[in-house]
Amino acid sequence: MPEDTTARHKEYWRRNIRYVGMLLAVWFLVSFGFGILLVEPLNSVNLPGTAYPLGFWFAQQGAIYVFVVLIFVYVKLMNGLDQEFGVSEEDGA
């Protein structure tokens, strides 16, 4: 495999792993941090228009919503990375 191709493969995967790491850190912060560690301080605030404490909401639903949003963010990031490196599915590869 040519040296240039190997370097491009390594850069592609390095950036992919960096994206995954950042998104997992956000998910960890929301699910473990907000849903478990910070639940008491967050429970002093209610969701606007409801009687639900914010900490309870993060533990029960918020982390799931954030996870779904992170999936779409990952797809968007990876589509951009694929376009940049010329391995996009739209390129007919």
Distance bins in CASP14 RR format, pairs under 12 A and 6 or more apart:
PFRMAT RR
TARGET T0000
AUTHOR 0000-0000-0000
RMODE 2
METHOD distances of the structure
MODEL  1
1 7 0 0 0 0 0 1 0 0 0 0 0
1 8 0 0 0 0 0 1 0 0 0 0 0
1 9 0 0 0 0 1 0 0 0 0 0 0
1 10 0 0 0 0 0 1 0 0 0 0 0
2 8 0 0 0 0 1 0 0 0 0 0 0
2 9 0 0 0 0 0 1 0 0 0 0 0
3 9 0 0 0 0 0 1 0 0 0 0 0
3 10 0 0 0 0 0 1 0 0 0 0 0
4 10 0 0 0 0 0 1 0 0 0 0 0
4 11 0 0 0 0 0 1 0 0 0 0 0
5 11 0 0 0 0 0 1 0 0 0 0 0
5 12 0 0 0 0 0 1 0 0 0 0 0
5 85 0 0 0 0 0 1 0 0 0 0 0
5 87 0 0 0 0 0 1 0 0 0 0 0
6 12 0 0 0 0 0 1 0 0 0 0 0
6 13 0 0 0 0 0 1 0 0 0 0 0
7 13 0 0 0 0 0 1 0 0 0 0 0
7 14 0 0 0 0 0 1 0 0 0 0 0
7 85 0 0 0 0 0 1 0 0 0 0 0
8 14 0 0 0 0 0 1 0 0 0 0 0
8 15 0 0 0 0 0 1 0 0 0 0 0
8 81 0 0 0 0 0 1 0 0 0 0 0
8 84 0 0 0 0 0 1 0 0 0 0 0
8 85 1 0 0 1 0 0 0 0 0 0 0
8 86 0 0 0 0 1 0 0 0 0 0 0
8 87 0 0 0 0 1 0 0 0 0 0 0
9 15 0 0 0 0 0 1 0 0 0 0 0
9 16 0 0 0 0 0 1 0 0 0 0 0
9 85 0 0 0 0 1 0 0 0 0 0 0
9 87 0 0 0 0 1 0 0 0 0 0 0
10 16 0 0 0 0 0 1 0 0 0 0 0
10 17 0 0 0 0 0 1 0 0 0 0 0
10 85 0 0 0 0 0 1 0 0 0 0 0
11 17 0 0 0 0 0 1 0 0 0 0 0
11 18 0 0 0 0 0 1 0 0 0 0 0
11 81 0 0 0 0 1 0 0 0 0 0 0
11 84 0 0 0 0 1 0 0 0 0 0 0
11 85 1 0 0 1 0 0 0 0 0 0 0
12 18 0 0 0 0 0 1 0 0 0 0 0
12 19 0 0 0 0 0 1 0 0 0 0 0
12 78 0 0 0 0 0 1 0 0 0 0 0
12 80 0 0 0 0 0 1 0 0 0 0 0
12 81 1 0 0 1 0 0 0 0 0 0 0
12 82 0 0 0 0 1 0 0 0 0 0 0
12 83 0 0 0 0 0 1 0 0 0 0 0
12 84 0 0 0 0 1 0 0 0 0 0 0
12 85 1 0 1 0 0 0 0 0 0 0 0
12 86 0 0 0 0 1 0 0 0 0 0 0
12 87 1 0 0 1 0 0 0 0 0 0 0
13 19 0 0 0 0 0 1 0 0 0 0 0
13 20 0 0 0 0 0 1 0 0 0 0 0
13 78 0 0 0 0 0 1 0 0 0 0 0
13 81 0 0 0 0 0 1 0 0 0 0 0
13 85 0 0 0 0 0 1 0 0 0 0 0
13 87 0 0 0 0 0 1 0 0 0 0 0
14 20 0 0 0 0 0 1 0 0 0 0 0
14 21 0 0 0 0 0 1 0 0 0 0 0
14 81 0 0 0 0 0 1 0 0 0 0 0
14 85 0 0 0 0 0 1 0 0 0 0 0
15 21 0 0 0 0 0 1 0 0 0 0 0
15 22 0 0 0 0 0 1 0 0 0 0 0
15 77 0 0 0 0 1 0 0 0 0 0 0
15 78 0 0 0 0 1 0 0 0 0 0 0
15 80 0 0 0 0 0 1 0 0 0 0 0
15 81 1 0 1 0 0 0 0 0 0 0 0
15 82 0 0 0 0 0 1 0 0 0 0 0
15 84 0 0 0 0 1 0 0 0 0 0 0
15 85 0 0 0 0 1 0 0 0 0 0 0
16 22 0 0 0 0 0 1 0 0 0 0 0
16 23 0 0 0 0 0 1 0 0 0 0 0
16 74 0 0 0 0 1 0 0 0 0 0 0
16 77 0 0 0 0 1 0 0 0 0 0 0
16 78 1 0 0 1 0 0 0 0 0 0 0
16 80 0 0 0 0 0 1 0 0 0 0 0
16 81 1 0 0 1 0 0 0 0 0 0 0
16 82 0 0 0 0 1 0 0 0 0 0 0
16 84 0 0 0 0 0 1 0 0 0 0 0
16 85 0 0 0 0 1 0 0 0 0 0 0
16 87 0 0 0 0 0 1 0 0 0 0 0
17 23 0 0 0 0 0 1 0 0 0 0 0
17 24 0 0 0 0 0 1 0 0 0 0 0
17 78 0 0 0 0 0 1 0 0 0 0 0
17 81 0 0 0 0 0 1 0 0 0 0 0
18 24 0 0 0 0 0 1 0 0 0 0 0
18 25 0 0 0 0 0 1 0 0 0 0 0
18 74 0 0 0 0 0 1 0 0 0 0 0
18 77 0 0 0 0 1 0 0 0 0 0 0
18 78 0 0 0 0 0 1 0 0 0 0 0
18 81 0 0 0 0 0 1 0 0 0 0 0
19 25 0 0 0 0 0 1 0 0 0 0 0
19 26 0 0 0 0 0 1 0 0 0 0 0
19 70 0 0 0 0 0 1 0 0 0 0 0
19 73 0 0 0 0 1 0 0 0 0 0 0
19 74 1 0 0 1 0 0 0 0 0 0 0
19 75 0 0 0 0 0 1 0 0 0 0 0
19 76 0 0 0 0 0 1 0 0 0 0 0
19 77 1 0 1 0 0 0 0 0 0 0 0
19 78 1 0 0 1 0 0 0 0 0 0 0
19 79 0 0 0 0 0 1 0 0 0 0 0
19 80 0 0 0 0 0 1 0 0 0 0 0
19 81 1 0 0 1 0 0 0 0 0 0 0
19 82 0 0 0 0 0 1 0 0 0 0 0
20 26 0 0 0 0 0 1 0 0 0 0 0
20 27 0 0 0 0 0 1 0 0 0 0 0
20 70 0 0 0 0 0 1 0 0 0 0 0
20 71 0 0 0 0 0 1 0 0 0 0 0
20 73 0 0 0 0 0 1 0 0 0 0 0
20 74 1 0 0 1 0 0 0 0 0 0 0
20 77 0 0 0 0 1 0 0 0 0 0 0
20 78 0 0 0 0 1 0 0 0 0 0 0
20 81 0 0 0 0 0 1 0 0 0 0 0
21 27 0 0 0 0 1 0 0 0 0 0 0
21 28 0 0 0 0 1 0 0 0 0 0 0
21 29 0 0 0 0 0 1 0 0 0 0 0
21 70 0 0 0 0 0 1 0 0 0 0 0
21 74 0 0 0 0 0 1 0 0 0 0 0
21 77 0 0 0 0 0 1 0 0 0 0 0
22 28 0 0 0 0 0 1 0 0 0 0 0
22 29 0 0 0 0 0 1 0 0 0 0 0
22 70 0 0 0 0 1 0 0 0 0 0 0
22 73 0 0 0 0 1 0 0 0 0 0 0
22 74 0 0 0 0 1 0 0 0 0 0 0
22 77 0 0 0 0 1 0 0 0 0 0 0
23 29 0 0 0 0 0 1 0 0 0 0 0
23 30 0 0 0 0 0 1 0 0 0 0 0
23 66 0 0 0 0 1 0 0 0 0 0 0
23 67 0 0 0 0 1 0 0 0 0 0 0
23 69 0 0 0 0 1 0 0 0 0 0 0
23 70 1 0 1 0 0 0 0 0 0 0 0
23 71 0 0 0 0 1 0 0 0 0 0 0
23 72 0 0 0 0 0 1 0 0 0 0 0
23 73 1 0 0 1 0 0 0 0 0 0 0
23 74 1 0 1 0 0 0 0 0 0 0 0
23 75 0 0 0 0 0 1 0 0 0 0 0
23 76 0 0 0 0 0 1 0 0 0 0 0
23 77 0 0 0 0 1 0 0 0 0 0 0
23 78 0 0 0 0 0 1 0 0 0 0 0
24 30 0 0 0 0 0 1 0 0 0 0 0
24 31 0 0 0 0 0 1 0 0 0 0 0
24 32 0 0 0 0 0 1 0 0 0 0 0
24 66 0 0 0 0 0 1 0 0 0 0 0
24 67 0 0 0 0 0 1 0 0 0 0 0
24 70 0 0 0 0 1 0 0 0 0 0 0
24 71 0 0 0 0 0 1 0 0 0 0 0
24 73 0 0 0 0 0 1 0 0 0 0 0
24 74 0 0 0 0 1 0 0 0 0 0 0
25 31 0 0 0 0 0 1 0 0 0 0 0
25 32 0 0 0 0 0 1 0 0 0 0 0
25 33 0 0 0 0 0 1 0 0 0 0 0
25 66 0 0 0 0 0 1 0 0 0 0 0
25 70 0 0 0 0 0 1 0 0 0 0 0
26 32 0 0 0 0 0 1 0 0 0 0 0
26 33 0 0 0 0 0 1 0 0 0 0 0
26 34 0 0 0 0 0 1 0 0 0 0 0
26 63 0 0 0 0 0 1 0 0 0 0 0
26 66 1 0 0 1 0 0 0 0 0 0 0
26 67 0 0 0 0 1 0 0 0 0 0 0
26 69 0 0 0 0 1 0 0 0 0 0 0
26 70 1 0 0 1 0 0 0 0 0 0 0
26 71 0 0 0 0 0 1 0 0 0 0 0
26 73 0 0 0 0 1 0 0 0 0 0 0
26 74 0 0 0 0 0 1 0 0 0 0 0
27 33 0 0 0 0 0 1 0 0 0 0 0
27 34 0 0 0 0 0 1 0 0 0 0 0
27 35 0 0 0 0 0 1 0 0 0 0 0
27 58 0 0 0 0 0 1 0 0 0 0 0
27 62 0 0 0 0 0 1 0 0 0 0 0
27 63 1 0 0 1 0 0 0 0 0 0 0
27 64 0 0 0 0 0 1 0 0 0 0 0
27 65 0 0 0 0 0 1 0 0 0 0 0
27 66 1 0 0 1 0 0 0 0 0 0 0
27 67 1 0 1 0 0 0 0 0 0 0 0
27 68 0 0 0 0 0 1 0 0 0 0 0
27 69 0 0 0 0 1 0 0 0 0 0 0
27 70 1 0 1 0 0 0 0 0 0 0 0
27 71 0 0 0 0 0 1 0 0 0 0 0
27 73 0 0 0 0 0 1 0 0 0 0 0
27 74 0 0 0 0 0 1 0 0 0 0 0
28 34 0 0 0 0 0 1 0 0 0 0 0
28 35 0 0 0 0 0 1 0 0 0 0 0
28 36 0 0 0 0 0 1 0 0 0 0 0
28 37 0 0 0 0 0 1 0 0 0 0 0
28 63 0 0 0 0 1 0 0 0 0 0 0
28 66 0 0 0 0 0 1 0 0 0 0 0
28 67 0 0 0 0 0 1 0 0 0 0 0
28 70 0 0 0 0 0 1 0 0 0 0 0
29 35 0 0 0 0 1 0 0 0 0 0 0
29 36 0 0 0 0 0 1 0 0 0 0 0
29 37 0 0 0 0 1 0 0 0 0 0 0
29 38 0 0 0 0 1 0 0 0 0 0 0
29 58 0 0 0 0 0 1 0 0 0 0 0
29 63 0 0 0 0 1 0 0 0 0 0 0
29 66 0 0 0 0 1 0 0 0 0 0 0
29 70 0 0 0 0 0 1 0 0 0 0 0
30 36 0 0 0 0 0 1 0 0 0 0 0
30 37 0 0 0 0 0 1 0 0 0 0 0
30 38 0 0 0 0 0 1 0 0 0 0 0
30 42 0 0 0 0 0 1 0 0 0 0 0
30 54 0 0 0 0 0 1 0 0 0 0 0
30 55 0 0 0 0 0 1 0 0 0 0 0
30 57 0 0 0 0 0 1 0 0 0 0 0
30 58 1 0 0 1 0 0 0 0 0 0 0
30 59 0 0 0 0 0 1 0 0 0 0 0
30 61 0 0 0 0 0 1 0 0 0 0 0
30 62 1 0 0 1 0 0 0 0 0 0 0
30 63 1 0 1 0 0 0 0 0 0 0 0
30 64 0 0 0 0 1 0 0 0 0 0 0
30 65 0 0 0 0 1 0 0 0 0 0 0
30 66 1 0 1 0 0 0 0 0 0 0 0
30 67 0 0 0 0 1 0 0 0 0 0 0
30 68 0 0 0 0 0 1 0 0 0 0 0
30 69 0 0 0 0 1 0 0 0 0 0 0
30 70 0 0 0 0 1 0 0 0 0 0 0
31 37 0 0 0 0 0 1 0 0 0 0 0
31 38 0 0 0 0 0 1 0 0 0 0 0
31 39 0 0 0 0 0 1 0 0 0 0 0
31 55 0 0 0 0 0 1 0 0 0 0 0
31 58 1 0 0 1 0 0 0 0 0 0 0
31 59 0 0 0 0 1 0 0 0 0 0 0
31 60 0 0 0 0 0 1 0 0 0 0 0
31 61 0 0 0 0 0 1 0 0 0 0 0
31 62 0 0 0 0 1 0 0 0 0 0 0
31 63 1 1 0 0 0 0 0 0 0 0 0
31 64 0 0 0 0 1 0 0 0 0 0 0
31 65 0 0 0 0 0 1 0 0 0 0 0
31 66 1 0 0 1 0 0 0 0 0 0 0
31 67 1 0 0 1 0 0 0 0 0 0 0
31 70 0 0 0 0 0 1 0 0 0 0 0
32 38 0 0 0 0 1 0 0 0 0 0 0
32 39 0 0 0 0 0 1 0 0 0 0 0
32 58 0 0 0 0 0 1 0 0 0 0 0
32 59 0 0 0 0 0 1 0 0 0 0 0
32 63 0 0 0 0 1 0 0 0 0 0 0
32 66 0 0 0 0 0 1 0 0 0 0 0
33 39 0 0 0 0 1 0 0 0 0 0 0
33 40 0 0 0 0 0 1 0 0 0 0 0
33 41 0 0 0 0 0 1 0 0 0 0 0
33 42 0 0 0 0 1 0 0 0 0 0 0
33 55 0 0 0 0 1 0 0 0 0 0 0
33 58 0 0 0 0 1 0 0 0 0 0 0
33 59 0 0 0 0 1 0 0 0 0 0 0
33 62 0 0 0 0 0 1 0 0 0 0 0
33 63 0 0 0 0 1 0 0 0 0 0 0
33 66 0 0 0 0 0 1 0 0 0 0 0
34 40 0 0 0 0 0 1 0 0 0 0 0
34 41 0 0 0 0 1 0 0 0 0 0 0
34 42 1 0 0 1 0 0 0 0 0 0 0
34 43 0 0 0 0 0 1 0 0 0 0 0
34 45 0 0 0 0 0 1 0 0 0 0 0
34 53 0 0 0 0 0 1 0 0 0 0 0
34 54 0 0 0 0 1 0 0 0 0 0 0
34 55 1 0 0 1 0 0 0 0 0 0 0
34 56 0 0 0 0 0 1 0 0 0 0 0
34 57 0 0 0 0 1 0 0 0 0 0 0
34 58 1 0 1 0 0 0 0 0 0 0 0
34 59 1 0 0 1 0 0 0 0 0 0 0
34 60 0 0 0 0 0 1 0 0 0 0 0
34 61 0 0 0 0 0 1 0 0 0 0 0
34 62 1 0 0 1 0 0 0 0 0 0 0
34 63 1 0 0 1 0 0 0 0 0 0 0
34 65 0 0 0 0 0 1 0 0 0 0 0
34 66 0 0 0 0 1 0 0 0 0 0 0
35 41 0 0 0 0 0 1 0 0 0 0 0
35 42 1 0 0 1 0 0 0 0 0 0 0
35 43 0 0 0 0 0 1 0 0 0 0 0
35 53 0 0 0 0 0 1 0 0 0 0 0
35 54 0 0 0 0 1 0 0 0 0 0 0
35 55 1 0 1 0 0 0 0 0 0 0 0
35 56 0 0 0 0 1 0 0 0 0 0 0
35 57 0 0 0 0 1 0 0 0 0 0 0
35 58 1 0 1 0 0 0 0 0 0 0 0
35 59 1 0 1 0 0 0 0 0 0 0 0
35 60 0 0 0 0 1 0 0 0 0 0 0
35 61 0 0 0 0 0 1 0 0 0 0 0
35 62 0 0 0 0 1 0 0 0 0 0 0
35 63 1 0 0 1 0 0 0 0 0 0 0
35 64 0 0 0 0 0 1 0 0 0 0 0
35 66 0 0 0 0 0 1 0 0 0 0 0
36 42 0 0 0 0 0 1 0 0 0 0 0
36 55 0 0 0 0 1 0 0 0 0 0 0
36 56 0 0 0 0 0 1 0 0 0 0 0
36 58 0 0 0 0 1 0 0 0 0 0 0
36 59 1 0 0 1 0 0 0 0 0 0 0
36 60 0 0 0 0 0 1 0 0 0 0 0
36 63 0 0 0 0 1 0 0 0 0 0 0
37 55 0 0 0 0 0 1 0 0 0 0 0
37 58 0 0 0 0 0 1 0 0 0 0 0
37 59 0 0 0 0 0 1 0 0 0 0 0
38 44 0 0 0 0 0 1 0 0 0 0 0
38 45 0 0 0 0 0 1 0 0 0 0 0
38 53 0 0 0 0 0 1 0 0 0 0 0
38 54 0 0 0 0 1 0 0 0 0 0 0
38 55 1 0 0 1 0 0 0 0 0 0 0
38 56 0 0 0 0 0 1 0 0 0 0 0
38 58 0 0 0 0 1 0 0 0 0 0 0
38 59 0 0 0 0 0 1 0 0 0 0 0
39 45 0 0 0 0 0 1 0 0 0 0 0
39 53 0 0 0 0 1 0 0 0 0 0 0
39 54 0 0 0 0 1 0 0 0 0 0 0
39 55 1 0 1 0 0 0 0 0 0 0 0
39 56 1 0 0 1 0 0 0 0 0 0 0
39 57 0 0 0 0 0 1 0 0 0 0 0
39 58 1 0 0 1 0 0 0 0 0 0 0
39 59 1 0 0 1 0 0 0 0 0 0 0
39 60 0 0 0 0 0 1 0 0 0 0 0
39 62 0 0 0 0 0 1 0 0 0 0 0
39 63 0 0 0 0 0 1 0 0 0 0 0
40 53 0 0 0 0 1 0 0 0 0 0 0
40 54 0 0 0 0 0 1 0 0 0 0 0
40 55 0 0 0 0 1 0 0 0 0 0 0
40 56 0 0 0 0 0 1 0 0 0 0 0
40 58 0 0 0 0 0 1 0 0 0 0 0
40 59 0 0 0 0 0 1 0 0 0 0 0
41 53 0 0 0 0 0 1 0 0 0 0 0
41 54 0 0 0 0 1 0 0 0 0 0 0
41 55 0 0 0 0 1 0 0 0 0 0 0
41 58 0 0 0 0 0 1 0 0 0 0 0
42 52 0 0 0 0 0 1 0 0 0 0 0
42 53 1 0 0 1 0 0 0 0 0 0 0
42 54 1 0 1 0 0 0 0 0 0 0 0
42 55 1 1 0 0 0 0 0 0 0 0 0
42 56 0 0 0 0 1 0 0 0 0 0 0
42 57 0 0 0 0 1 0 0 0 0 0 0
42 58 1 0 0 1 0 0 0 0 0 0 0
42 59 0 0 0 0 1 0 0 0 0 0 0
42 62 0 0 0 0 0 1 0 0 0 0 0
43 51 0 0 0 0 0 1 0 0 0 0 0
43 52 0 0 0 0 1 0 0 0 0 0 0
43 53 1 1 0 0 0 0 0 0 0 0 0
43 54 1 0 0 1 0 0 0 0 0 0 0
43 55 1 0 1 0 0 0 0 0 0 0 0
43 56 1 0 0 1 0 0 0 0 0 0 0
43 57 0 0 0 0 1 0 0 0 0 0 0
43 58 0 0 0 0 1 0 0 0 0 0 0
43 59 0 0 0 0 1 0 0 0 0 0 0
44 53 1 0 0 1 0 0 0 0 0 0 0
44 54 0 0 0 0 1 0 0 0 0 0 0
44 55 0 0 0 0 1 0 0 0 0 0 0
44 56 0 0 0 0 0 1 0 0 0 0 0
45 51 0 0 0 0 0 1 0 0 0 0 0
45 52 0 0 0 0 0 1 0 0 0 0 0
45 53 1 0 0 1 0 0 0 0 0 0 0
45 54 1 0 1 0 0 0 0 0 0 0 0
45 55 0 0 0 0 1 0 0 0 0 0 0
45 56 0 0 0 0 0 1 0 0 0 0 0
45 57 0 0 0 0 1 0 0 0 0 0 0
45 58 0 0 0 0 0 1 0 0 0 0 0
46 52 1 0 0 1 0 0 0 0 0 0 0
46 53 1 0 0 1 0 0 0 0 0 0 0
46 54 1 0 0 1 0 0 0 0 0 0 0
46 55 0 0 0 0 1 0 0 0 0 0 0
46 56 0 0 0 0 1 0 0 0 0 0 0
46 57 0 0 0 0 1 0 0 0 0 0 0
47 53 1 0 0 1 0 0 0 0 0 0 0
47 54 1 0 0 1 0 0 0 0 0 0 0
47 55 0 0 0 0 1 0 0 0 0 0 0
47 56 0 0 0 0 1 0 0 0 0 0 0
47 57 1 0 1 0 0 0 0 0 0 0 0
47 58 0 0 0 0 0 1 0 0 0 0 0
47 60 0 0 0 0 0 1 0 0 0 0 0
47 61 0 0 0 0 0 1 0 0 0 0 0
47 62 0 0 0 0 0 1 0 0 0 0 0
48 54 0 0 0 0 1 0 0 0 0 0 0
48 57 0 0 0 0 0 1 0 0 0 0 0
49 57 0 0 0 0 0 1 0 0 0 0 0
50 56 0 0 0 0 0 1 0 0 0 0 0
50 57 0 0 0 0 1 0 0 0 0 0 0
50 61 0 0 0 0 0 1 0 0 0 0 0
51 57 0 0 0 0 0 1 0 0 0 0 0
52 58 0 0 0 0 0 1 0 0 0 0 0
52 59 0 0 0 0 0 1 0 0 0 0 0
52 60 0 0 0 0 1 0 0 0 0 0 0
52 61 0 0 0 0 1 0 0 0 0 0 0
52 62 0 0 0 0 0 1 0 0 0 0 0
53 59 0 0 0 0 1 0 0 0 0 0 0
53 60 0 0 0 0 0 1 0 0 0 0 0
54 60 0 0 0 0 0 1 0 0 0 0 0
54 61 0 0 0 0 0 1 0 0 0 0 0
54 62 0 0 0 0 1 0 0 0 0 0 0
55 61 0 0 0 0 0 1 0 0 0 0 0
55 62 0 0 0 0 1 0 0 0 0 0 0
55 63 0 0 0 0 0 1 0 0 0 0 0
56 62 0 0 0 0 1 0 0 0 0 0 0
56 63 0 0 0 0 0 1 0 0 0 0 0
57 63 0 0 0 0 1 0 0 0 0 0 0
57 64 0 0 0 0 0 1 0 0 0 0 0
57 65 0 0 0 0 1 0 0 0 0 0 0
57 66 0 0 0 0 0 1 0 0 0 0 0
58 64 0 0 0 0 1 0 0 0 0 0 0
58 65 0 0 0 0 1 0 0 0 0 0 0
58 66 0 0 0 0 1 0 0 0 0 0 0
58 67 0 0 0 0 0 1 0 0 0 0 0
59 66 0 0 0 0 0 1 0 0 0 0 0
61 67 0 0 0 0 0 1 0 0 0 0 0
61 68 0 0 0 0 0 1 0 0 0 0 0
62 68 0 0 0 0 1 0 0 0 0 0 0
62 69 0 0 0 0 1 0 0 0 0 0 0
62 70 0 0 0 0 0 1 0 0 0 0 0
63 69 0 0 0 0 0 1 0 0 0 0 0
63 70 0 0 0 0 0 1 0 0 0 0 0
64 70 0 0 0 0 0 1 0 0 0 0 0
64 71 0 0 0 0 0 1 0 0 0 0 0
65 71 0 0 0 0 0 1 0 0 0 0 0
65 72 0 0 0 0 0 1 0 0 0 0 0
66 72 0 0 0 0 0 1 0 0 0 0 0
66 73 0 0 0 0 1 0 0 0 0 0 0
67 73 0 0 0 0 0 1 0 0 0 0 0
67 74 0 0 0 0 0 1 0 0 0 0 0
68 74 0 0 0 0 0 1 0 0 0 0 0
68 75 0 0 0 0 0 1 0 0 0 0 0
69 75 0 0 0 0 0 1 0 0 0 0 0
69 76 0 0 0 0 0 1 0 0 0 0 0
70 76 0 0 0 0 0 1 0 0 0 0 0
70 77 0 0 0 0 0 1 0 0 0 0 0
71 77 0 0 0 0 0 1 0 0 0 0 0
71 78 0 0 0 0 0 1 0 0 0 0 0
72 78 0 0 0 0 0 1 0 0 0 0 0
72 79 0 0 0 0 0 1 0 0 0 0 0
73 79 0 0 0 0 0 1 0 0 0 0 0
73 80 0 0 0 0 0 1 0 0 0 0 0
74 80 0 0 0 0 0 1 0 0 0 0 0
74 81 0 0 0 0 0 1 0 0 0 0 0
75 81 0 0 0 0 0 1 0 0 0 0 0
75 82 0 0 0 0 0 1 0 0 0 0 0
75 89 0 0 0 0 0 1 0 0 0 0 0
76 82 0 0 0 0 0 1 0 0 0 0 0
76 83 0 0 0 0 0 1 0 0 0 0 0
77 83 0 0 0 0 0 1 0 0 0 0 0
77 84 0 0 0 0 0 1 0 0 0 0 0
78 84 0 0 0 0 0 1 0 0 0 0 0
78 85 0 0 0 0 0 1 0 0 0 0 0
78 87 0 0 0 0 0 1 0 0 0 0 0
78 88 0 0 0 0 1 0 0 0 0 0 0
78 89 0 0 0 0 0 1 0 0 0 0 0
79 85 0 0 0 0 0 1 0 0 0 0 0
79 86 0 0 0 0 0 1 0 0 0 0 0
79 87 0 0 0 0 0 1 0 0 0 0 0
79 88 1 0 0 1 0 0 0 0 0 0 0
79 89 0 0 0 0 1 0 0 0 0 0 0
79 90 0 0 0 0 1 0 0 0 0 0 0
79 91 0 0 0 0 0 1 0 0 0 0 0
80 86 0 0 0 0 1 0 0 0 0 0 0
80 87 0 0 0 0 0 1 0 0 0 0 0
80 88 1 0 0 1 0 0 0 0 0 0 0
80 89 0 0 0 0 0 1 0 0 0 0 0
80 90 0 0 0 0 0 1 0 0 0 0 0
80 91 0 0 0 0 0 1 0 0 0 0 0
81 87 0 0 0 0 1 0 0 0 0 0 0
81 88 0 0 0 0 1 0 0 0 0 0 0
82 88 1 0 1 0 0 0 0 0 0 0 0
82 89 1 0 0 1 0 0 0 0 0 0 0
82 90 0 0 0 0 1 0 0 0 0 0 0
82 91 0 0 0 0 1 0 0 0 0 0 0
82 92 0 0 0 0 0 1 0 0 0 0 0
82 93 0 0 0 0 1 0 0 0 0 0 0
83 89 0 0 0 0 1 0 0 0 0 0 0
83 90 1 0 0 1 0 0 0 0 0 0 0
83 91 0 0 0 0 1 0 0 0 0 0 0
83 93 0 0 0 0 0 1 0 0 0 0 0
84 91 0 0 0 0 0 1 0 0 0 0 0
85 91 0 0 0 0 0 1 0 0 0 0 0
85 93 0 0 0 0 0 1 0 0 0 0 0
86 92 0 0 0 0 0 1 0 0 0 0 0
86 93 1 0 0 1 0 0 0 0 0 0 0
87 93 1 0 0 1 0 0 0 0 0 0 0
END
